C-alpha cells in the first residue's frame, strides 16, 4: 500500500513542502530503500524510526519498503523527517488507518525510545504548512511555542511518538496551542529591563549624541579613540535605547534564529533586538554565513539589531571585506555549486577602534610610541570602501577627571529612548508605503523624495563634498544622517544646520585618514 504525509524542508529562512511517500509491499524479500536525494541524517532516520516504533510497542511486519521524498531533485537534510516517516510507515502497514494522515504536516526528530525532540526551523515549516492549507501540523513540544505564532494553522505539540499516533487516529486528540501574542507584545513586557544605562557613561556627550542619531535612523557607527575612553561601554548600551521590535520584525528575526537552531527552548518569538559581538578571530563564513550546508552568520543573526565589532582593525582584512555587500544591500547571498541561499542582513553595524597600534595617538597625556609606517599599516587594514559604508565616524576622547567625579550624570537611556522612539514613529509613518523602516534604507528615488534641499543647502553641501572629496556613497550617507537629525528635532525639511552636523560626523573623511 502507498500512503503519503507532508513535511517541509528549509531553503534559507523559508521552507517548501515535501511529500513523503511510503510503499509497503508484503511480497518479495524484505528490504528498505530511500530515494529522493536523502542525505546524512535523513538516511540514518531508518535506524531511529524502527527503534522508536519497536520501543513504543508498534512492530511492523516484514516487507519491501520504499520511501520517496518529493520533489526528488532537491537535497533533503536534517532529522526532522523522523516523525512523518514513522507515521507514514504505520499507515502503509495498515497499523493505523491510511486516511488518518490526510491533510497533516509533521516534523520532528525521534529518539530510540520514541521521544520527539526539537528541530531547527519549526517556524518556517509552520508558515509553509499554512500557505499550503494544511489541516494542522504536528511539531515537537519544544518547538510548539514558536510554531504556534502562525495564525490560522492548528499547531499540535507532541512529546512522544505514541501521542502522535493517538492524535491522528483520533483516540486522544492533542489540543491546538493558542499563543498569547497580545501578551508577547504588551507594552509593559517589551519595556527593556537592562541593567546597564547610558547614565553610567561619564562625559562623552558628543558620542552619546552620535548614538542617538545612529539609533534614530538605523545608521552604522564607528567609535575612534584611545583605550579606556568608553567606546565599548557606549556600544554595549545601544540596545537600551533601541525601540522594541514590531511583530513583523520579530517574525523575521525569529525565523533566522529558528533556522540557525539558536532559539531558546519554549520561546515563541524573539522580542528584543539582537546584539551580537563576535570575537575578532571569527572567519568569513562565521561572519556572513556559509558551510557545506549554509547556515546564517553573525550578520544575519544581527538582523534588525546591532552587530558590534570591537577592535575593528584586529579582524582579518578578508573577513571585513565580506561585510561590504551586506552593509550596502541589507542581505547576504551564499552561493554553492548546488544551491544559492539569501539571508537577511538589515543590521546596524557598530565598531570601535584605537587611532594607532599603541592606542595613544590622540591622547592628551600619553605619548604615542608608534611610527608613521606602523600607523599607516594599522589603518590600512580598513579599506576605503568599507569605511565609506559606515555612516558616522565619531571621535571618543579620553575622559577628563571632572567628568568622572560622582554626581556627574549625563543623558540616561530612558530620555534618549524617548527621543529615538519619536523619531522612529515619524519614519514609520513616512515610509509606510515605501517598504523600508528607517532612514538608513533611503536610496534612489526615495532619497530624492524625502531629502529635498533648498538652493542654499545644495550650495553648502556641494562645497563640503568638493572640499572633503566625498564619494557619491558618502554624499548619500550625509543626507541620510541629516534626515535623522531633522527627525529628532521634529523638523519636516532638512536645514543647513542638520547638514553641518551630519558632515561633522564624517570624521575620517575630514581628517583624510584613509
Buried (B, 14 or more C-beta within 10 A) or exposed (E): EBBBBBBBBBBBBBBBBBBBBBBBBEEEEEEEEBEBBBEBBBEEBBEBBBBBBBBBEBEBEEBBBBBBBBEEEBBBBBBBBBBBBBBBBBBBBEBBBBEBBBEBBBBBBBBEEBBBBBBBBBBBBBBBBBBBEBEBBBBBBBBBBBBBBBEEBBBBBBBBBBBBBBBBBEEEEBEBBEBEBEEBBEEEEBEBEEEBBBBBBBBBEEBBBBBBBBBBBBBBBBBBBBEEBBBBBBBBBBBBBBBBBEEEBBBBBBBBBBBBEBBEEEBBBBBBBBBBBBEBEBBBBBBBBBEEBBBBBBBBBBBBBBBBBBBBBBBBEEBBBBBBBBBBEBBBBBEEEEEEBBBBBBBBBBBBBBBBBBBBBBBEEBEBEBEEEBBEEBBEBBBEBBBBBBBBBBBBBBBEEEBEEEEEEBBBBBBBBEBBBBBBEBBBEBBEEEEBBBBBBBEEEBBEEBBEBEEEBEEBBEEBBEEBEBBEEBBBBBBBBBBBBBBBEEBEEBBBBBBBBBBBBBBBBBEEBB
